[in-house]
Each structure stands twice: as structure tokens, then as C-alpha cells.
Amino acid sequence: MINPKIPKIWYGGDYNPEQWDKATMDEDMRMFPLAGIDVATINVFSWARSQRDEESYDFTWLDEIMDRLAAEGIKVCLATSTGAHPAWMAKKYPDVLRVDYEGRKRKFGGRHNSCPNSPTYRKYAPLMARKLAERYKDHPALVIWHISNEYGGYCYCDNCERQFRVWLQKRYETLEKLNTVWNTGFWGHTFYDWDEIVVPNVLSEEFDGNRTFFQGISLDYRRFQSDSLLECYRLERDEIKQVTPEIPVTTNLMGFYPELDYFEWAKHMDVVSWDNYPAIDTPVSFTAMSHNLMRGLKGGQPFMLMEQTPSVQNWSPYNSAKRPGVMRLWSYQAVAHGADTVMFFQLRRSIGACEKFHGALIEHAGHEHTRVFRECAELGSELQQLGDRILDARSRARVAILYDWENRWAIELSSGPTKQLNYVDEIHKYYAALYEQNIQTDVIGVEEDLDKYDVVIAPVLYMVKPGVDERVERFVASGGTFITTFFSGIVNEHDLVTLGGYPGKLRQVTGIWAEETDALLPEQQNHMVMKQDWGPLRGSYSCGILCDVIHAETAEVLAEYGTDFYQGTPVLTRNRFGKGQAYYVASSPDAGFLRGFMSNVCEEQGIKPLLDTPAGVEVVERAKDGTSLLFIMNHNAEAMAFDAGSANQTDLLTGRPVTGHVTIPARGVMILERPAADES
């Protein structure tokens, strides 16, 4: 439980009463109970309101809001306000301002404009956190701390350059080692003094955003910037923990956001929280995968849905309204995948600036007589009825997909073999094949314990970090099934190629070696021709993007290429290794192949779908105290029928027993409570 002061799924969101007069807040306090709101996130961007210069702090306005919320029975997620520094700070201490990728010094403006290595920012941000902790440590409304907001964005200023050199000295100790791992003999880049090292941007090593002449340098700069922003978070967290060690601390993450290594960040968070903003055309499977990544950051621990919009968002090219029922449906999708909160940005819609057209519980109409408010109130009532039935329930997945930010950075920085390769898309292809069959899947980091799973999938594991290959071999030798793909096992953690043949340190477990890789044009395809029927797999399937030309050493060949000069060579292999097996998929297959492939692999391990449902009807399980909670969610715009089975089960949302053939309404939700099946 995140905090026992709210023994239910939290329901609320970002609230900015400092933007309104007292009469408006009075009206908000009248309407919040109508919607079932029980938690408000406040003070997210109020640094300038509370501190007008170096010495002057005024929290009287915040006292009034905290006390008023407490009087109304609403708990507070209290932000530290450091997501946007004040204008006076930028004017007096310009070191706080970032330098962009092109070497331009920013002026005050926007919000993510603080250099993470600015001495000024690192002085005043933790001080603000300390003052807030000391002032509100005993406040009855406080349930969780929210540090800054949506960390992100890199800086290339002189402070960052100096600290990058310090970071490198700690990491590599000697210039000799640094020159080795960066391969600086290439293009005469040998460094003889730490001060010769400069930041990699458009003025030095990089161009076009993610292209670079020296992958090792650029890769380390991404690690450094992620660590620098994390250190800013930790400076505030440490001040808070000294004063309120018992109150949980979080900051809101952003799913597959590319710039920060969230697996490293999660180690320093009491609870993971994140902001979910799918577009109207985002596949629901991708949203599900994003939730599972957030759940996987802390080994399956439930997370907070910190932000979502109740209706429209404001930054997409086309900001479509959520259709009736979709807000409720997507909220339960988050809960199904591990969220113990449902929170919005925002509770009242702003009247000016760039978020005035971002949706809210209370729209510009200013009253409760709107479709959006009614839907939110209905959901609030349901969450009240559910109480603590779902809190702390966990996933019981037997399949996991490996995801690694540093691997992603390295692939994106790679000078070839194709610009069409997208690491997250390849991850999603495998996830979607499992999702569509209602097979529960975790998304985990490379440090996670593999022994909890029967099947582990590592698409495009280009970078194999120290020890990962050994852990994979132990997992397979003990009976596990491992799946990896083309462009895997190529480099080590420094982006240096592992010599001796691809897939490098994965060669023994996969039983193959790759001689070369062919990059296909977007309009080109090859084919995977099955050597014999295997379950639903039969005949030929299209594949593309990259085609590894591989040789089977100890592996069995299951499918071969259908065209080109490597026609008849292996494209799908299976290698028996100890008690388990490893598959190698040498190209990027179509969805039909992946669906059949994952069905076969799971059947081999006795992993069955949670339920057999029509397309668009998602099924997810959370388990708690010997009870299975089966979430059934219809993402279709029409009612769908399916067989719910004969188990003794009750829909928690209606209180009715559910057996046999049933119909779920368009965009409807069921939560079936039943005894948990023995997974042993």
C-alpha cells in the first residue's frame, strides 16, 4: 500500500488553486466530493510563488491550500515545485540556464530549462525541498512527496562539460582506459588530458540529433546526463527523507521516454509513478506494454498512474476527445496492469497559456453538468466501492521481455545498418503477439532475476553487458526458453564489437553464427519459409528491415529465407542447451508469424491464455491473497461476446456471478474475482 492514509485506489490529480480566486476554490471543494476525489497533487510549478529572491520564502498561500484540502478530507501529493526555476534566478544566476544541442544559451522560459549541473540549481532546489519537508512534515493531508516534474532534457553547457570529465574520471580512472573503450585511435581522437574532452553535440561529435561519429562518447554522455538529472532528484529526496523518512517519495516518469534510464532511477524511488498520454491512434497494446514497463521497474511492485487526461490533451497534431467510456476503460487498463492510483492532469482546466485546451475534471464551463464530469464521478463511485480489494495485487506472468535503455541508446546512435530499425517497435511486436492472445507478460530490465520466468524474450539485444550472457546461459541450462533476434550480441557496454562472430557472447546459447547482415529498403521484403508445419505456423511469412545471414552450428533450422542470394539459409533456429532451448529469429517477421511463434513457444511451456476473447477484448490478471482478479476490457466500439468459463467468479463492479457465454458492452469493463489457480 502506497500510504495507509488512503486504503483504496487513489483518485484525483493535479490541482492549481493558486491560479484561481477563493470563490473558485470554494466551488471546487463542492464538486470534488461529487466526483469522489480523495487526493490532489499541488505545488508542482509554484517555486516563483513561494520564493521571490534568495532569502525570501512565503508559504502562507500553500498553508491555506493544505489546510483547506485537509478540512475537506482530501489528501495531498505535495510536489517540491522545482520543475521550473523562478525568473529572478535565471536573471541573477545564468548558470542555471541550459545550453542546447546546437550550443545556444537559453534564456528564461518554458519549464525544463534548468541545467542539472548548475551549482545554483543544486543549491536552491534541495533547499526548497528541505523547507517544505520541515513545514509540512506533520500535516495530516500529506501522503506522498512528488519531486520536481517529468525530468528530461539534456544540457551542453560549460558546467556540464566540466562535470562530464569528473564523471568520466570516476568511471574509467585513467585516460588510457578511456582511450581504449572509446576506441580513440579511430580518426586521431587520442586524449592526453581530461580537459581535452568536450561535450558531444552539433559543435563536436554529433549531428541530426542522434547521429554521431563516436558512439562511445555519445553513449557515455547520455549515461552522464541521465545520472546528472537523477542526482538532482536524489539531492531533493535526501533532504525530504531526513525530515520525513516514513512518507514515500516519487517523481513522475514518462513510459518509454528515451533520455533517462528509468531502471536506474527506480532504485531511488519508493514508488514508481508515470504519466500516460496515448494518442487516439496509439495501439492499446502499446499502452499496456508501457504500464507493464512501469510495473517492471521495481520488480512487479504496483505503481501510480500520476497523470492522464479525462478528455483531450493539447500537444498532439490532432487532439481528439476521448469517446464516451474510454476514460473509464483506460483508467481500468492502468489498474489492471498494476496501478494503485487513478489520477488526472488536471482537476480544473487552466484559462491561459499552452495548457488551456488540455482537458480537466472541471472544464471551462465551471460546473458538474458535463459528460466528462459525469463519467469521472461514475468512476469515482466505483473506486470507492472497490475499496482495498485490488490494492497491492501483483502480476503472475511467466513470460518476460527484456528492455534496456542503454541498449536503445546504442542502437539509435549506431552508424548503420538501417535507419528503419526502431528498438521500441521491435519490442512491441513481440509484446503485441502475446497481448493479442491474452498471455500475461512482464517487461523487465537486464538485471532482473530471470529464474521467475519460463520464457524470456530479448529482441535486438545489440548490447550485451557484463554477466548478461552468463545469466542467460544459466537460465536456459536450467530449463528456460530464451528468444533473441537479428542484430543481437554485437557489442559490449562500451559499444565495442565483440570479435569472433555475431551474436558474440550469445553464440554458444543460440548455437548459430551470423556471417553478415542485409538491410532491406522499406518497400522490400524477404520470406520465412517453414521447413515443416509447426502448430499454426505453416508455409511462408514475410520479413524485413534486417536479415542476418546465419549458419547453424548446434541449432536446428526451423525456417529458411525464401529469396535473394541467401535463399535457403536459416532464418529461424532452435538450439537445445542444457535442459532448455534458445530461439534465434534472424529477421523482423510479420505479425502473423509472431502470433503463431509465440503461441507455439508458450504451449511448449504449458502457458495458456487467461481467456479466449475476440480481438480488442483485453484480459489481464492481478492476484492477491489467493484470489485472482481478472480484468476484462472491451476496447471495441461495439459489444462483444466470449466464454468466461465455469469458475466460481463474481464481477466486482456489479456484484453478479459470471459464467459461460457472456456479453461485455462496448468499451465495457469486468473485474472477475475468483480463486487463484495454482501456478506451480
C-alpha positions, 0 to 999 in steps of 0.5 A: 500500500502506497500510504495507509492514509488512503486504503483504496485506489487513489483518485484525483490529480493535479490541482492549481488553486493558486491560479484561481480566486477563493470563490473558485476554490470554494466551488471546487471543494463542492464538486470534488466530493461529487466526483469522489476525489480523495487526493490532489497533487499541488505545488508542482510549478509554484517555486516563483510563488513561494520564493521571490529572491534568495532569502525570501520564502512565503508559504502562507498561500500553500498553508491555506491550500493544505489546510483547506484540502485537509478540512475537506478530507482530501489528501495531498501529493505535495510536489517540491515545485522545482520543475521550473526555476523562478525568473529572478534566478535565471536573471541573477544566476545564468548558470542555471540556464541550459545550453542546447544541442546546437550550443545556444544559451537559453534564456528564461522560459518554458519549464525544463530549462534548468541545467542539472549541473548548475551549482545554483540549481543544486543549491536552491532546489534541495533547499526548497525541498528541505523547507517544505519537508520541515513545514509540512512534515506533520500535516495530516493531508500529506501522503506522498512527496512528488519531486520536481516534474517529468525530468528530461532534457539534456544540457551542453553547457560549460558546467556540464562539460566540466562535470562530464570529465569528473564523471568520466574520471570516476568511471574509467580512472585513467585516460588510457582506459578511456582511450581504449573503450572509446576506441580513440585511435579511430580518426586521431581522437587520442586524449592526453588530458581530461580537459581535452574532452568536450561535450558531444553535440552539433559543435563536436561529435554529433549531428541530426540529433542522434547521429554521431561519429563516436558512439562511445562518447555519445553513449557515455554522455547520455549515461552522464546526463541521465545520472546528472538529472537523477542526482538532482532528484536524489539531492531533493529526496535526501533532504525530504527523507531526513525530515520525513523518512516514513512518507514515500517519495516519487517523481513522475516518469514518462513510459518509454521516454528515451533520455533517462534510464528509468531502471536506474532511477527506480532504485531511488524511488519508493514508488514508481509513478508515470504519466500516460498520454496515448494518442487516439491512434496509439495501439492499446497494446502499446499502452499496456506494454508501457504500464507493464514497463512501469510495473517492471521497474521495481520488480512487479511492485504496483505503481501510480498512474500520476497523470492522464487526461479525462478528455483531450490533451493539447500537444498532439497534431490532432487532439481528439476527445476521448469517446464516451467510456474510454476514460473509464476503460483506460483508467481500468487498463492502468489498474489492471496492469498494476496501478494503485492510483487513478489520477488526472492532469488536471482537476480544473482546466487552466484559462491561459497559456499552452495548457488551456485546451488540455482537458480537466475534471472541471472544464471551462464551463465551471460546473458538474453538468458535463459528460466528462464530469459525469463519467469521472464521478461514475468512476469515482463511485466505483473506486470507492466501492472497490475499496482495498480489494485490488490494492497491492495485487501483483502480476503472475506472468511467466513470460518476460521481455527484456528492455534496456535503455542503454541498449536503445541508446546504442542502437539509435546512435549506431552508424548503420545498418538501417535507419528503419530499425526502431528498438521500441517497435521491435519490442512491441511486436513481440509484446503485441503477439502475446497481448493479442492472445491474452498471455500475461507478460512482464517487461523487465530490465537486464538485471532482473532475476530471470529464474521467475520466468519460463520464457524470456524474450530479448529482441535486438539485444545489440548490447550485451553487458557484463554477466548478461550472457552468463545469466542467460546461459544459466537460465536456459541450462536450467530449463528456460526458453530464451528468444533473441533476434537479428542484430543481437550480441554485437557489442559490449557496454562500451559499444565495442564489437565483440570479435569472433562472430555475431551474436558474440557472447550469445553464440554458444546459447543460440548455437548459430553464427551470423556471417553478415547482415542485409538491410532491406529498403522499406518497400522490400521484403524477404520470406520465412519459409517453414521447413515443416508445419509447426502448430499454426505456423505453416508455409511462408511469412514475410520479413524485413528491415534486417536479415542476418545471414546465419549458419547453424552450428548446434541449432536446428533450422526451423525456417529458411529465407525464401529469396535473394542470394541467401535463399535457403539459409536459416532464418529461424533456429532452435538450439537445445542447451542444457535442459532448455532451448534458445530461439534465434529469429534472424529477421523482423517477421510479420505479425502473423508469424509472431502470433503463431511463434509465440503461441507455439513457444508458450504451449511448449511451456504449458502457458495458456491464455487467461481467456479466449476473447475476440480481438480488442477484448483485453484480459489481464490478471492481478492476484492477491491473497489467493484470489485472482482478479481478472480484468476484462476490457472491451476496447471495441466500439461495439459489444462483444461476446466470449466464454468466461468459463465455469469458475466460481467468479463474481464481477466486482463492479456489479456484484453478479456471478459470471459464467459461460457465454457472456456479453461485455458492452462496448468499451465495457469493463469486468473485474472477475474475482475468483480463486487463484489457480495454482501456478506451480 
